[in-house]
Amino acid sequence: MNETLDVAIIGAGTAGLSALREVQRRTQRFVIINDGPWGTVCARVGCMPSKILIEAANAYHRRGSFAEFGITGAENLKADVPAVLQRVRRLRDDFVRGTLKATEGLGERAISGRAHLLGPDRLEVNGRELRARRIIIATGSRPIVPAPWRDLGERLLTTDTLFEQKDLPARMAVVGLGPVGVEIAQALSRLGVELVAFDGMETIAGLTDPAVNAVAVELLRREFTLHLGENAELAAEGARVRARAGAAETTVDRVVVALGRRPNVDDIGLETLGELDERGLPPVDPGTLQVADLPVFLAGDSNNQAPLLHEAADEGHIAGINATRPTFARFERRTPLVIVFADPNVAMVGRRFKDLGSSGVLAGEVRFERQGRARAGQHGHGILRVYAERYSGRLLGAEMCAPAGEHMVHLLALAIERSLTVHDLLRMPIYHPVLEEGLRTALRELASQLPAGEESDLAVCGALGAEALD
Ligand SMILES: Cc1cc2nc3c(=O)[nH]c(=O)nc-3n(C[C@H](O)[C@H](O)[C@H](O)COP(=O)(O)OP(=O)(O)OC[C@H]3O[C@@H](n4cnc5c(N)ncnc54)[C@H](O)[C@@H]3O)c2cc1C
């Protein structure tokens, strides 16, 4: 393969495969290079195995509410953790097989090996130099593990190794309570592990609204021990690990480190592209994914802009199209959306509370303790806060720790994407009895702070003040 390729894609994760789909439509002179196992982080060690584990943990946890429903015998239920973990791997393998289809039949255009950039149109892999008119870097990210902790060996787990465990020990710690740490900590605890969690900050799961964060912390504290606001230190203690944060100290069998992820760009030769910022990243235009003014694109977790699956897929799509066009198309990016699969779901959409500023913004709130449908299903916990512009009533964003938050946040994303106002959304039908009636309560609280609507507008139809009816 001595000719100049049209496109070289580095990394066959979600972003790389999404780029591949677009590139393949327009040229056959491409390669896709992947270091390590093929099959994407999402399917192998990320979104999918974590959600499979969470589903099992939540199913087992549900037994705690059986007595209240009038169902007896819950105390006899047991979680067979090795079987739970086997199911995680079985389903995970199936999902991985699905992703491998994308590169089947590519022959020598699919290269296993670690690529290094030699410049904006040259790279090296397995000792071979390749030339390409356009290069897409989609090398993903890896868990951050502080160097001194690596000596803890197999006492220390990350999401790269957790799902390979054949069983879980009696006592574990999770260090780092961002989205991944919260999901994993709650799942492990619900499967019967005695769990202690640490985070150096007071906020968890990426939440920025203090009222929502307080509810999320309080709900998790009912399930396991949380130490917030002090950085954890770890040290080996025989076959176990001693974890300390401020005055808190405990010994556990294993620690899951969930301190976030680092883009895989540190040793791929990015410096050959020009100046890098303090994080070692070049300037990347989020609308085109172009690096500076070069024929190079940086997509997915590797650019660290929005390290989420749907964003990686979008970015691969954008990079794949632009890498095969003479001039680059600028894409309008979607409304920001994050879901943390805790129970109740933590979710954020549109503008974050911390970015709203102090004036010109209204907030409406609902708590789910008294919400009819939530009570019927023993889901009566959580809070949802919606933000809107004061002068126009336009919806700006929301943060929540709420039952069915993963669904309500999509409804809000649609509304925000369409620039809908509080009254526009209140004009939509909401069935009864559903959890979305809780969202409507928060919207009505917002509406009460806005100029009154027309009497003839159903958006102003108010609550009856009875939880069975609202
Ligand atoms: C536990 C966990 C749970 C998650 N849950 C969710 C969730 O619920 N929802 C959500 O939206 N997101 C979730 N994410 C994030 C999501 O998985 C990532 O945003 C997404 O997988 C990133 O895809 P990517 O294509 O950028 O990178 P990857 O899928 O990591 O692909 C990058 C590929 O590039 C390869 N590579 C690296 N360096 C080189 C090199 N020099 N040469 C060649 N190849 C190289 C890597 O080996 C890898 O195969 C989760 C992540 C984790 C870890």
The ligand as an ORCA input file, in Angstrom:
! r2SCAN-3c Opt
* xyz 0 1
  C     -17.658      2.432     32.535
  C     -18.093      3.412     31.478
  C     -19.438      3.656     31.328
  C     -19.857      4.538     30.352
  N     -21.196      4.757     30.231
  C     -21.635      5.602     29.292
  C     -23.023      5.809     29.121
  O     -23.842      5.219     29.818
  N     -23.426      6.661     28.145
  C     -22.533      7.346     27.372
  O     -22.954      8.133     26.525
  N     -21.199      7.170     27.507
  C     -20.735      6.312     28.444
  N     -19.394      6.090     28.558
  C     -18.470      6.835     27.664
  C     -18.391      6.198     26.280
  O     -18.152      4.816     26.405
  C     -17.277      6.865     25.488
  O     -17.580      8.237     25.370
  C     -17.116      6.290     24.083
  O     -16.971      4.904     24.140
  C     -15.903      6.924     23.394
  O     -15.726      6.370     22.114
  P     -14.432      6.719     21.250
  O     -14.681      6.240     19.879
  O     -14.035      8.129     21.441
  O     -13.251      5.867     21.915
  P     -12.998      4.257     22.106
  O     -14.239      3.466     21.973
  O     -12.191      4.229     23.336
  O     -12.080      3.908     20.862
  C     -10.761      4.329     20.732
  C      -9.938      3.206     20.099
  O      -8.698      3.743     19.680
  C      -7.657      2.819     20.004
  N      -6.366      3.529     20.065
  C      -5.893      4.315     21.050
  N      -4.681      4.790     20.704
  C      -4.394      4.312     19.480
  C      -3.299      4.458     18.600
  N      -2.253      5.224     18.881
  N      -3.332      3.796     17.413
  C      -4.390      3.030     17.085
  N      -5.456      2.864     17.884
  C      -5.463      3.505     19.066
  C      -8.124      2.286     21.341
  O      -7.458      1.087     21.684
  C      -9.607      2.085     21.074
  O      -9.884      0.830     20.485
  C     -18.923      5.194     29.504
  C     -17.560      4.931     29.650
  C     -17.149      4.035     30.620
  C     -15.684      3.749     30.751
*
